[in-house]
Structure formats: structure tokens, C-alpha cells
């Protein structure tokens, strides 16, 4: 019946006149599955699309660009004619004017936005009378945008220090001329500021055209100019960006094709007073900012603490991500954090104030604190990456952070030497309250290590709940399929081929093997995502990072992180959960409560009694099969429909090999002995001798060791907190973890009172006594006074006959 139904659907799809005559169209139906044909994203793979699917459910190229707008993108496949008057509507309320090119292809221009992520797109070809084509546009934070998509400032540091001592001369910028389809261009300065009372309903962000640096210039891809102080009060704008756009547009026209520089401090156009004495000018600004901060709410108490070590920071991928301004993988160019080699940012903004956390580390792996160094970790009043629902301060990506956290750093630290004002309001948070996440992993021919360290194998074929947390509304499901041998026969073993997940009302994210098993693909709500242009995507209730086709990380607001890695035709999935998930998880990854004895809980609440019995473990796993109503997976091929959708979610006919049969006559025995050794070798041997694949066995060995290394990196460490040097003294040592020693000494003319060396102890307290420096004059005076007091006391004692 299933086959007949699919054939019927394909037959109907081959007779377009039937659909048109009976109203089967995708106009107004995108994402739905009308009777007879489909307008759902899966219809392309299933070959059951309505004939006008591409006409109304449009794809675009490129699919992403700067949130500043100005990107020209083409509407693929849809048909337009010369008389079409294209209007593109973003987010249901922002319109830009498009056009039809010489090949009858429609184009849109992305608008200036105050948010990142996928933006709903509607397209009209009748000048806005109807909007019958729909798609989506990815708005990207300028700091995460590829260099090829923006105008580059040559020597950007010079731009942002211009007018300070010994910094002047000509400034230059370059751009890809194809980003502006015009022979002549205007070079414009745009400024950004925020108005209204902070944290009120009237707090607004504002991008404004200020003035043109040049007009009607050849679109040569390069522009140089000698900056001068801005006139007409424009120098009051201290943050902005330079835009290159066609000279055919009027000055400051919104939402036209353009290319922008990154937003930056506009030192080069500030008033003459700045150039005459930049340090005094900056100090005045710093003091004004200091006063403002005294009046604003304290956000420091609600931000997450930093990880204690660089290893923890890089391993806690559910809550922290590389700060693009200081990346050890890209040479540790840490302009704002000298002395650091790597920084991370908390992925989620704080709940009330949308504040951010930044954590920086030195070459030893120790956290760098602002109390010790100008390059230390600094929290942020506004998260650099913004925070849903975006659009208004302090949640506007990039710009709010510039206004409240970066410009002030220029005032107090970079343009003047008054960092103590800045660090008073942006002190590093140490790691005394940081709690490492727990991790669990599925790898190889599925082998599982739970959050509490129980390891077992489950070789069922089907779709299963890896993790469910009713309290946190997090669900993670895994799909397994039979392993094929060298002759492509199905063996009695399985592997993880897909994982799907969601949290609360988030988008559903699925990561799965492509058909040739050479890479991973990511789906959002059953639609395949492309990472050819962007590696990071802000989605609904979830972030996804995919720097390569074999590496995907999914991050949820709860702090849960899911890492999917392609290893020799199978997926290794690591799940990281913060401590807030304790006692709330069930599924194949176990009950996370730091107690291994109750880890494997059946869906009916009963415990697995014998963790060494493979048949009992197999029954346990089968009990966690998903249902047709609870599945999160996509079924967009005949194989997936037949194997997983219409079939039982746990295949009862698939009985795996439960144990390895060792034989010296096995041609793979020697390779198993060579590849598999040490802890975890039983998993490696199984995958070679049962899965018949030395490569898969080696991948299993790598996955196991990677997990052990991750667990080691995430081990809790004890911090005693920052230790201050004595007044009029100094300290040697800026590491404050258990076992660390700090040497204390005094400046010339002072002597130390208290311990000269203090050690961070297991209980989180420093050994010894508090230290201080006192002058030698004070010591001598004290001795003299004590001596006189002692003589007087003795004299009194003698007078009453008590002296002896």
C-alpha cells in the first residue's frame, strides 16, 4: 500500500494540469503538504513537489550578508519579466526595491537590520500589491562575516587611533568591486548611537547617514583620503562605518546595494580638540562614562562565571565559544587583550540585562584577570553577539556592545592611561563559582558512555531517545542503521547515522550522514541548511556552528551543547550538560546525578540490574525507541520512509552480535591487536571483528580517547580567587588555582608584615596570613614607643614592690 501510494503521488506530480485545475499550488502554501502534492521542503528529495514549488517557495543566492544591508541577491528558479516591479519585504515590515536583470532573474537588496539570524522574506512582482513568493535571508553579525563580503580598512588600528600622538596621514580602504554593480560610487560615513533612557521602552538604536567622503568616484575597489575633523557637529558621532554605494543614488539613501567597512571608533573624524590633546579629551569622556555606569543597574551578579582554565573554556562548547578577536587557532592576535592567547565569550546573554561574559587565558592556560593585566577578561554590559529578540538596546548585535563596552575602553585605556576607571566597572570574574558540565558520548558501533561514566554497547536498529529532560524541555534522538561490510552486505552491527534535537520551542536541528557518508548535513525544521557562506547561524532558540562538513556544534539556551563529528562513515555525538540538568535526564545517555549505580533507567522507571549483560542492555535500549508521534527526524527518501517511518521504530528482526568471537584464524585478528590497546580496547576490537572494519575500529579508538581527554579537560579545579599584592609592594605569580604559589614582597624602604609566600589550598583558601608593607620609620617609631611603654610599666611595677 505504501508503494502504491508513493507511485500515485509521483503519477500526480507528472500531470501538472491536474494540480492547477484543482487548486494544487504552492502559492500561499509553502511549508505545507496539501493533498496530492507537497510544498514542504522535503518534496524535492521525495520528488512530490507541486509543479510551481520553486516559483513560490524561493531559494536565493547568496543567502546571507551583513546586517548593515546592501547585499544584492538573486531569486533562483522563479520567473519574472521585464515589466515586473519587484518589492522585497523583510520581517513583514521593511521594504526594499528590487529589479529584474538581463536574464529575467529577479533580485532583492537586503536592508539595514538591527538583528541577526534568518529573516522572513516575501517578494512582490507587482509593486507591492501582492507578496506571493516567500523565502528567508540570513543576517550576519559584521564580526562573523567573511572578509570577502566587506570593505577592508588598510591598517585598521591606524583608523581607530588617528589623531593620537604620532598617528596621522592618509587612510585607505579596499573592496571587491563586484559587490557594488556600478561604474561610479559614493563613499559615505554613517554613524550609530543609542538614545533614550537605558533599560526603558524609549531606548533606541539609530544608524544615520552623516556625510560623504567622496562622490562620483570610479569603482576601482580602492579609496584613500586625508581625514579632517568633522564639521556641523558630526564629530559627536564616535561610532560608525563607511559605506560604498552607487553614485546613481541620492546621498544617504537607505537599503541600496552597498558594501560596508566594519563598525569602528571614528577617531579619524573627531573634533580638533581630540587631535590637540587626545589623552585629556579621552579622560573627560572616561569620567563621564564612569558617572553613567554608577547610575546604571549592576549586571555583574547575573553573568556566568568564567572557566578556570583554557582547557575548560575550549571544552565547554555548550556555553562558551571562541571570541573572534582573540583566537589561538588564528595566531592569537589579541589586540584588546595583550598577553592573552585565547578568549571565549559566553554564548548566551544574561537573562535580564542581556549582558555578556568574556574570558581570556595566557600561554600557561591560566585565566588573565584585569586586576593583574590590561589584557584580562572583561564582562560586557551588552553581549557582543546581541540577544533575542534583538532590535533594541542593549540587545542589538555588535553596536550596543560598542556603545557601552568598547568605546569606553578606548576612552579609558587606549586613548588615555586611565584603565582603573574601566576595570572598576568591568572587573574580571574569576572562576570560584564555575561548575564544569558533564559529558556523555555515543560512538562507533554504537558504544555509549553515560554522564556518570557507565559504558556499554547498544546495537539496536531504529530511532531512540538519547536524552530527554522534561524539566529543561530538551530532547535528543539518535538513528542507527546497519553497518555494511566490505562487500556491502549488512552485518549484525549498527552505527549512529543521524541525531535530531530541540529545546522547548526551538527549531528542530538534525545532523545526519549524507548518502555517500563522506560528510554531514544539517537540517532545520526538515530543510537542509547550507554552510557554504556562513559557519555560524543564529536560529530560533538555538545556535549552530559548522566550520567544516565533518564538524557540527549545536548550542541551546539552557547551556546544553551537542557536538557531532564524522569519523569513518559514522557519527560520534558528544552531549555536554551544565549542572542544572542534575536529576532531570533519562534515556540512553543515562540519569545525570553523579551516581553510576542508577544510571540506566528504563522508560517505565525500572533500573537495569546487570550492566554486563548485553541482552538486558539490548532490551533497555529497545525500550527507548521513539514513537511516530514523538520523532524529530526527517523522512525525505524512499529508504527513510520504508526503513524508519512506516516500519517499527525499533526493528525487532535485527538481532546483533552481542560479543566478539576471538579466533586466531580471523584475518582481522592481527590488525585488531595492533590497533586496539589499553582502556576502551573492547569497543575497538568489537568494531573491527564484528563490524569488519579496521578503519571504523581505529575511529572508535580515536573517539574513545577524545572523550577521555574531554572528561579530563573538564575536571573541576579549585580556585582561591585573586590575591592582591601588599600596598607599596608587589607579587610574583598570577595563577590562583590549587597548588599555585604566590610570592609577596615590598618596595624599597618598606618591610613585609605577614606571609612572604602563600599557597592556594584544597579548601579554596590561601595559606598563611594577610600581608602588608610598613615603612622602616614606622617600625622604628613603634619599637621606641613600645620600649618607653615597657620602661614605664616596669617603673610602676617596681614602685609597688612587684618588680623582680
Secondary structure, DSSP 8 states (H G I E B T S, - for coil): -HHHHHHHHHHHHT-HHHHHHTT---TTTTT---SSSB-STTHHHHT-B-TTHHHHB-EEES-EEETT---EEEEES----TT-B-EEEETTTEEEE-EE-TTS-EEEE----S--EEEEEEEESBTTS---EEEEEEEE-GGGS-GGGS-EEETHHHHHHTTSTT--SEEEEE--GGGS--SEEEEEEEEEEEESSTTSTT-EEEEEEEEEEEEEEE--SEEEEE----STTGGG--EEEEEEEETTS-TT-SS-SEEE---EE-GGGS-HHHHH-HHHHHHHHHHHHHHHHHHS---GGGS----SBHHHHHH-TTTEEE-TTS-GGGT---TTSTT-SEEEEESS--TTT--B-EEEE-TTSBB-BTTT-TTSB--BSS-TT--TT-SSTTSSTTHHHIIIIIHHHIIIIISSS-HHHHHHHS----STT----EEEEEETTTEEE-TTS-EEE----BEEEEEEETTTTEEEEEEEEEEE-TT--EEEEEEEEEEEEEETT---EEEEE-TTSSSEEEEETTEEE--SS-SEEEETTEEEEEEETTEEEEEETTS-EEEEEEETTEEEEEEEE-GGGTT--BSTT---SS-GGG--B-TTS-B-S-TT-HHHHHHHHHTTB--TTT------SHHHIIIIISS-SB-TT-----S----TT-TTHHHHHHH--STTHHHHHHHHHTS--HHHHHHHHHHHHHHHHHHHHT----B-------TTEEEE----BTT-EEEEEE-TTEEEES-SEEEB-TTS-BSS---EEEEHHHHHHHHHHHHHHHHHHHHHHHHTT---
